[in-house]
Amino acid sequence: MSPIHFRPRWWPWGVLLLGVVGCGQSEPVDDRLAALDPTALVPVSGVVTINGKPRHTVVVTFLPPHGPALATAETDEDGKYVLNSMGGPGALPGDYKVSISYLLSDKGEPQGIGARTAQLQGPGMLSAKEQLPREYSDLGRTILSRTVGPKGGHFDFDVPASLPFEAQKAAEKRETQGKSAGTEEPSKTKAGGGNSAESKAAEKKPG
């Protein structure tokens, strides 16, 4: 499960833990946040696609190597996202590991940041499953990284992965269509038989 899935009461601690994952005690903590103000954040945006197709409610996370300046966003209908960090729009300049997470409930409902961080998680979150491979969705294993410059940046991502939920639904649809095709033939035969009986009855009528 992606590290973005923290319940609200653990969220501040979770963010802090995320900021030091893999760091030794001797490594410095990012002190740029000591005097953080809106002008310290720079705009970061982009588009996320999965196999070339945009998806809404995909959660994008930028994790810095030091400090708690985690930046997150979720995509709109066109796959566009705009990062937010520490309560403001944008992110701090620097190097980031990036994760792309797409959670779907057992009914195919996308679970965004609001659902993931809700105090009481609904049935959708409780049944949700990650649809993307861990090398994209897990901050501990992701192969994605980006460097945010002093003026921000625009970063597009295309994840080349099939979606388990869609594959399952497609298989169920094919199975249903196969069963429908199998039961359709006897109906036609029965109808044909009825027409044949009517024809024979007509032939027996005196001219």
Secondary structure, DSSP 4 states (H G I P E B T S, - for coil): --TT---GGGHHHHHHHHHTTT--TTSPPP-GGGG--GGG-B-EEEEEEETTEE-TT-EEEEE-SSSS--EEEE--TTSEEE-EETTEESB-SEEEEEEEE-EE-TTS-B--HHHHH-SS--HHHHT-EE-S-HHHH-TTT--EEEEEBTTBEE--EEE----HHHHHHHHHHHHHHHHHHHHHHHHHHHHHHHHHHHHHHHHHS--
